[in-house]
Amino acid sequence: MQKMKISQSIIAALLISGMSLLTPAAVSAAGWGSITGRFVFDGPAPKPVVQRQKGDPTVKDAAVCAAVTHYNNDLIVNAENNGIQNAFLYLKKVKEIHPDLKASKDKTVVFDQKGCTFYPHVMIVRTDQEVIVKSNDAVAHNTHTFPFKNQAVNFILAPNDREGKKVSNPIAERLPMQVKCDIHPWMTAYWFVIDHPYVVISDKDGKFTIKNLPEGKNEFRVWHEKGGYVVRSLPVNVKAGETLDLGDIKISPSKFK
């Protein structure tokens, strides 16, 4: 009987030990790496298109909205290096999140409007953040969101409202959602509401960097408001302790038609 008890104890210990090998801690990423690169328009850079001409009296609230000349911002390509601005690069499926990035350091992000234009035009919003919508214009605006999963909002913002109104989006969206001003219909922007930190927006030169990714095979997507999924699958093998330079990622002009 004593031998049987000992054997049972040994078996139980082995089972516990074996189970521990399957716990998240044991299968977690051994390290973290980063990626960088640049999105490039693979053709002649399109010329800027005037959206509102300075002094145009036909523009609504022209004293504010046509005080200067504004250009379309749905496709911005740097004429000097063909860099594509405002493209979203994001991890399609997240295996693990770096401990320092699990929660947002800034619990609020500001969404402003000036000259009847939204600033920023595109932005990333974590699900644990609130958006403070403000206005720097002497005319009224409204903010109308078009989410896929979250509750839509549609409210008036008084002229020069610097205190603003708060908007929460607690559910991650599958892709960036449009935001509009119904009073001034040319005003559009895009928020990407997401529940992880592995997303970035390309800068004026088309450059991007994402840090502290889990090592190993990761699949990214590239989304742009003008063309949708301009790159549906971008596989990258992230190496621990290294920054992988993906170089110039060329995107055909046909993707933006």
C-alpha positions in Angstrom: 0.0 0.0 0.0 2.8 2.4 0.8 4.5 1.7 -2.5 1.3 2.4 -4.3 0.9 5.8 -2.5 4.4 6.7 -3.5 3.8 5.8 -7.1 0.6 7.8 -7.2 2.5 10.8 -5.7 5.2 10.5 -8.4 2.6 10.3 -11.2 0.7 13.3 -9.8 3.9 15.3 -9.7 4.8 14.3 -13.3 1.3 15.3 -14.5 1.6 18.7 -12.8 5.0 19.2 -14.2 3.8 18.3 -17.7 0.8 20.6 -17.5 3.0 23.5 -16.5 4.8 23.1 -19.9 1.5 24.1 -21.5 0.9 27.2 -19.5 1.1 30.7 -21.3 4.3 31.5 -19.4 6.1 28.5 -20.9 5.0 29.3 -24.5 5.5 33.0 -24.3 7.9 34.8 -26.7 11.5 34.4 -25.8 12.2 37.9 -27.0 11.1 41.0 -28.7 12.2 42.7 -31.9 11.3 45.7 -34.1 10.6 46.4 -37.7 11.0 49.5 -39.9 10.5 50.4 -43.5 8.8 52.8 -45.9 5.7 52.7 -48.2 6.5 54.0 -51.7 4.1 55.1 -54.5 5.3 53.0 -57.4 4.8 55.7 -60.1 4.8 59.4 -60.6 3.6 61.2 -57.5 0.1 62.5 -58.1 -0.2 66.3 -58.0 -2.1 67.9 -55.1 -5.8 68.7 -55.9 -7.3 71.9 -54.5 -10.2 71.1 -52.2 -11.1 74.7 -51.2 -9.6 77.8 -52.8 -8.7 80.7 -50.6 -11.4 83.3 -50.6 -14.0 81.2 -52.4 -17.4 82.7 -51.4 -19.3 79.6 -52.3 -17.6 77.6 -49.5 -19.8 77.3 -46.4 -18.5 79.5 -43.6 -15.9 80.9 -46.1 -14.4 83.3 -43.6 -13.1 80.3 -41.6 -13.2 77.4 -44.0 -11.7 79.3 -47.0 -9.3 81.5 -45.1 -6.4 79.7 -46.8 -6.2 77.2 -49.7 -6.8 73.6 -48.7 -5.8 70.5 -50.7 -7.4 67.0 -50.7 -5.8 64.8 -48.0 -7.2 61.4 -49.0 -3.9 60.5 -50.8 -0.7 62.4 -49.8 2.4 61.3 -51.7 5.7 63.1 -51.1 6.8 64.5 -54.4 10.5 64.4 -53.3 10.7 60.7 -52.4 7.3 59.2 -53.3 6.6 58.3 -49.7 3.0 57.5 -49.0 1.6 59.2 -45.9 -1.2 58.0 -43.6 -1.0 54.3 -44.4 -1.9 52.0 -41.5 0.3 49.1 -40.9 -0.9 46.7 -38.2 -0.5 43.1 -36.9 -3.3 40.9 -38.1 -3.2 38.5 -35.2 -1.5 39.2 -31.9 0.3 36.3 -30.2 1.6 38.2 -27.2 2.0 41.8 -26.0 5.1 43.2 -24.5 4.6 43.9 -20.8 5.4 47.6 -21.2 2.7 48.0 -23.9 -0.3 46.1 -22.5 -1.9 49.4 -21.3 -1.7 52.8 -22.9 0.5 55.3 -21.1 -1.7 58.2 -22.3 -5.4 57.6 -21.4 -6.6 60.4 -23.7 -5.9 61.4 -27.3 -7.0 64.8 -28.8 -9.0 65.2 -32.0 -9.1 68.8 -33.1 -10.4 70.9 -35.9 -8.9 74.0 -37.4 -9.7 75.8 -40.6 -12.6 73.3 -41.1 -10.1 70.5 -41.3 -9.7 67.6 -38.8 -6.4 67.2 -37.0 -5.0 64.6 -37.1 -6.5 63.3 -40.4 -5.8 59.7 -39.3 -5.1 58.4 -35.8 -4.8 55.3 -33.6 -7.1 54.9 -30.6 -6.5 52.1 -28.1 -9.7 50.7 -26.5 -8.5 51.9 -23.1 -8.2 55.5 -24.3 -10.8 58.3 -24.6 -10.8 60.7 -27.5 -11.3 64.4 -26.5 -12.9 66.2 -29.5 -12.1 69.9 -29.5 -12.5 72.8 -31.9 -10.2 75.7 -32.7 -12.7 77.3 -35.2 -15.1 80.2 -34.8 -17.9 78.2 -36.4 -19.9 75.2 -35.2 -18.9 71.7 -36.2 -20.4 68.3 -35.6 -18.5 65.0 -35.1 -20.2 61.9 -36.6 -18.5 58.5 -36.3 -19.2 55.5 -38.4 -17.9 52.5 -36.3 -18.5 48.8 -37.2 -18.8 47.6 -33.6 -18.8 50.5 -31.2 -21.7 52.9 -30.5 -21.7 55.7 -33.1 -21.7 59.3 -31.9 -23.1 62.4 -33.6 -22.9 65.7 -31.7 -22.5 69.4 -32.2 -19.3 71.1 -31.1 -19.7 74.8 -30.2 -17.3 77.4 -31.8 -13.9 77.5 -30.1 -14.7 74.7 -27.7 -11.3 74.0 -26.1 -12.7 71.8 -23.3 -14.2 69.4 -25.8 -16.3 66.3 -25.5 -15.1 62.8 -24.6 -15.7 59.7 -26.8 -15.1 56.1 -25.7 -14.7 53.1 -28.0 -14.2 50.1 -25.8 -14.5 47.5 -28.6 -11.7 46.9 -31.1 -12.7 47.6 -34.7 -11.7 45.4 -37.7 -10.4 48.4 -39.7 -10.2 52.2 -39.5 -13.6 53.9 -39.2 -14.6 57.1 -40.9 -15.4 60.3 -38.9 -17.2 63.2 -40.6 -18.6 66.6 -40.1 -22.1 66.7 -41.6 -22.1 70.6 -41.5 -18.9 70.7 -43.7 -19.1 67.5 -45.8 -15.5 67.7 -47.0 -14.3 67.2 -43.5 -13.3 63.5 -43.0 -10.9 61.6 -40.8 -10.2 58.0 -39.8 -9.7 56.5 -36.4 -8.4 53.0 -36.0 -9.7 51.7 -32.7 -7.6 48.7 -31.6 -6.9 46.6 -28.5 -3.1 46.2 -29.0 -0.1 48.4 -29.6 1.1 46.9 -32.9 -0.1 49.4 -35.3 1.5 52.5 -36.9 0.7 55.3 -39.4 3.3 56.1 -42.0 4.8 59.6 -41.8 5.3 62.3 -44.5 8.1 60.3 -46.0 6.2 57.0 -45.9 8.3 55.7 -43.0 7.1 53.5 -40.2 8.6 51.7 -37.2 6.9 49.2 -34.7 8.9 48.2 -31.6 8.8 45.4 -29.2 7.0 42.8 -31.4 7.0 39.2 -30.3 9.7 37.3 -32.1 8.9 34.8 -34.8 6.5 34.8 -37.7 4.1 37.7 -37.8 1.6 38.7 -40.5 0.8 42.4 -41.1 -1.8 44.2 -43.2 -1.6 47.7 -44.8 -4.8 49.8 -45.1 -5.2 53.2 -46.7 -8.4 55.2 -46.9 -8.1 55.6 -50.7 -7.5 52.0 -51.5 -8.5 49.9 -48.5 -6.3 46.9 -48.1 -3.4 48.0 -50.3 -1.4 45.1 -48.9 -3.5 42.2 -47.5 -0.6 40.1 -46.2 2.9 41.2 -45.3 4.7 38.2 -43.6 7.6 39.2 -41.4 10.0 37.0 -39.3 10.8 39.2 -36.3 14.1 38.4 -34.6 14.7 39.0 -30.9 16.9 42.0 -30.1 17.0 43.2 -33.7 15.4 45.8 -35.9 14.5 44.4 -39.2 14.5 46.9 -42.1 11.9 46.0 -44.7 13.2 48.7 -47.0 10.9 50.3 -49.6 7.6 48.6 -49.9 6.3 49.6 -53.3 2.6 50.0 -53.9 1.1 50.2 -57.3 -0.9 53.4 -58.2 -3.7 51.1 -59.3 -4.4 50.2 -55.6 -5.6 53.8 -55.0 -8.2 54.0 -57.8 
